Amino acid sequence: MKIDLVQYMKNRYLERNTPGQDPGPVVTIAREMGCPGKKVAQCLTDCLNQRFEKSNKKGEWKWVGKEIFIEAAKELNLDTHEVREVFKKNRGVIDQILSSQSQKFYKSDKQVRKTIGQVIRSMASDGHVIILGRGGVALTRDISRSLHVYLEAPLDWRAALVSEKHSITLEEAKKYTQAVDKRRAQYREYYQGKNTDYTWFDVRFNCMTLSVEEIVDVIIKMMEVRKLI
């Protein structure tokens, strides 16, 4: 199931891990624009939970994506749109001034990103969560009980899907796709730092040649090998 982040955080606050318990397990999924990240996250979650139901084990898996923005906005008393904009622009000097005269309080880009990072890290440590995007690999790479997945595909194939979905020309779709790819890379770089290879992904999948079900089957097998399930 997709996560109700607010309720999730409330429950986890009441059920903190005991001292000494290893963080995780957690799976992070990053993807190039046009790849089926949400479908993979949902299918993986459903398959994992079906396994738990059959074995009568506890530990329901959930997945989280853009809800991170909503939770961060709530904590910072900001409009969700304002939080999203932090990751779409390199505002530079604007970070030192009020973003809007109508905004009662101004939160810096750094504070917004820090809060989002803290929410992601907290969820990953509690475990049984699949994190879609949001720089998950950079924030959880040191967790031993983790698996980091990257979804990719040829640009022309992805652009064709984006063109059809948004009813734009192929050329416009290609430019948009490349812009989103660049923004996502910058997002990860903020948490992991530039020019580092520490946060390479564990496995990459070609979404043009592999179905969602095939990708999920392989991820589950890898989780078994790593004893995450």
C-alpha positions in Angstrom: 0.0 0.0 0.0 1.1 3.6 -0.5 2.0 5.2 2.8 -0.1 7.7 4.8 3.0 9.6 5.9 1.4 11.6 8.7 -0.1 8.5 10.3 3.1 6.5 9.7 5.2 9.1 11.6 2.7 9.1 14.5 2.8 5.4 14.8 6.6 5.3 14.6 6.9 7.9 17.3 5.0 5.6 19.6 6.9 2.5 18.5 10.5 3.5 18.4 13.1 0.9 17.7 14.9 -0.4 20.8 18.5 0.7 21.3 21.0 -1.4 19.4 18.5 -2.6 16.8 19.9 -2.4 13.3 18.2 0.1 11.0 16.2 -1.0 8.0 15.4 -2.9 6.0 14.9 -0.3 3.3 14.8 -0.2 -0.5 15.4 3.0 -2.4 14.3 3.4 -6.0 15.6 6.2 -8.3 14.6 6.6 -11.9 15.1 8.5 -15.1 12.2 10.5 -16.3 9.7 8.3 -18.1 10.5 5.1 -16.2 7.7 3.5 -14.2 9.0 4.3 -10.7 5.6 4.4 -9.0 4.4 1.2 -10.6 7.5 -0.6 -9.5 7.2 0.7 -6.0 3.6 -0.2 -5.7 4.0 -3.7 -7.2 7.0 -4.4 -5.0 5.1 -3.3 -1.9 2.1 -5.5 -2.8 4.3 -8.6 -3.5 6.2 -8.2 -0.2 3.0 -7.8 1.8 1.5 -10.9 0.2 4.5 -12.8 1.3 4.1 -11.6 4.9 0.4 -12.5 4.9 1.1 -16.0 3.8 3.8 -16.5 6.4 1.9 -14.8 9.1 4.9 -12.5 9.8 4.7 -9.0 11.1 6.2 -6.0 9.3 4.0 -4.5 6.6 5.9 -2.8 3.8 4.9 0.7 2.6 6.3 3.0 0.0 6.7 6.8 0.0 7.4 9.4 -2.6 6.3 13.0 -2.9 4.6 12.8 0.5 8.0 13.7 1.9 7.3 17.2 0.6 4.0 17.4 2.4 5.4 16.4 5.7 8.4 18.8 5.4 6.0 21.6 4.5 3.9 20.8 7.6 7.0 20.9 9.9 8.3 24.1 8.4 4.9 25.9 8.2 5.3 26.3 4.5 3.1 25.8 1.5 3.9 22.5 -0.2 4.6 24.3 -3.5 7.3 26.4 -1.8 9.0 23.2 -0.6 8.9 21.7 -4.1 10.4 24.9 -5.6 13.5 24.5 -3.4 14.4 21.5 -5.5 13.6 23.0 -8.9 15.8 26.1 -8.7 19.3 27.1 -7.7 18.2 30.2 -5.9 21.7 31.2 -4.7 21.6 34.6 -3.1 17.8 34.5 -2.9 18.4 32.1 0.0 19.6 35.1 2.0 16.4 37.2 1.6 12.7 36.8 2.1 11.2 34.7 -0.6 7.9 36.6 -0.5 6.6 39.7 1.3 3.4 37.8 1.9 5.1 35.0 3.7 5.2 35.5 7.5 8.3 33.3 8.1 11.1 32.4 5.6 12.7 29.0 5.8 16.0 28.7 3.9 16.6 26.1 1.2 19.1 24.5 3.5 16.5 24.1 6.3 13.9 22.7 3.9 16.3 20.1 2.5 17.6 19.2 6.0 14.0 18.5 7.2 13.2 16.3 4.2 16.5 14.5 4.8 15.6 13.9 8.4 12.2 12.5 7.6 13.6 10.1 5.0 16.4 9.0 7.3 13.9 8.4 10.2 11.6 6.2 8.0 14.6 4.2 6.6 15.9 3.5 10.0 12.5 2.3 11.2 12.5 -0.1 8.2 10.0 -2.0 6.0 9.8 1.0 3.6 10.4 1.6 -0.1 11.6 5.2 -0.8 10.9 6.4 -4.3 13.3 9.2 -5.3 14.0 12.1 -2.9 17.7 11.3 -2.8 17.1 8.1 -0.9 20.3 6.4 -1.9 22.4 9.2 -0.6 20.6 9.3 2.7 20.6 5.6 3.4 23.7 4.2 1.8 25.3 3.5 5.1 22.4 1.3 6.3 23.6 -2.3 5.9 20.1 -3.7 5.5 19.4 -1.7 2.3 19.1 -2.2 -1.4 19.4 0.6 -3.9 17.7 0.4 -7.3 18.0 2.6 -10.4 15.5 2.5 -13.3 16.7 3.7 -16.7 15.9 3.5 -20.4 17.0 5.0 -23.7 16.2 8.7 -24.0 14.1 8.4 -27.2 12.0 5.6 -25.7 11.3 7.7 -22.5 10.6 10.9 -24.5 8.0 9.1 -26.6 6.1 8.1 -23.5 6.4 11.6 -22.0 5.2 13.0 -25.3 2.1 10.8 -25.4 1.3 11.4 -21.7 1.6 15.2 -21.8 0.4 15.7 -25.4 3.5 17.6 -26.4 5.9 17.2 -29.4 8.7 14.6 -29.2 11.3 17.4 -29.2 9.6 19.2 -26.3 9.3 15.9 -24.5 13.0 15.1 -25.0 14.0 18.5 -23.6 11.6 18.2 -20.6 12.9 14.7 -19.9 16.5 15.8 -19.9 15.7 18.7 -17.6 13.9 16.5 -15.1 16.9 14.0 -15.2 19.3 16.8 -14.5 17.1 18.1 -11.6 16.9 14.7 -10.0 20.7 14.3 -10.3 21.2 17.6 -8.6 18.8 16.5 -5.8 20.9 13.5 -5.1 24.1 15.5 -5.3 22.9 17.8 -2.5 22.8 15.0 0.0 25.8 12.9 -1.3 28.1 15.7 -2.5 29.5 16.2 -5.9 32.2 14.1 -7.6 31.7 11.1 -5.3 31.1 7.4 -6.3 30.1 6.3 -2.8 26.5 6.3 -3.6 26.4 4.2 -6.7 23.3 2.0 -7.0 23.4 -1.7 -6.3 21.5 -2.6 -9.5 20.2 -0.9 -12.6 17.2 -2.0 -14.8 16.5 -1.2 -18.4 12.7 -0.4 -18.4 12.5 -0.6 -22.2 13.3 -4.3 -22.2 12.0 -5.4 -18.8 8.5 -5.4 -17.5 7.5 -4.1 -14.1 6.8 -7.6 -12.9 10.2 -8.8 -14.1 12.0 -6.0 -12.3 10.1 -6.7 -9.1 10.9 -10.4 -9.3 14.6 -9.7 -9.5 14.5 -7.1 -6.7 12.7 -9.6 -4.4 15.3 -12.2 -5.2 18.1 -9.8 -4.3 16.3 -8.9 -1.1 16.2 -12.6 -0.2 20.0 -13.0 -0.9 20.7 -10.0 1.3 18.4 -11.3 4.0 16.2 -8.2 3.9 13.2 -10.5 3.9 
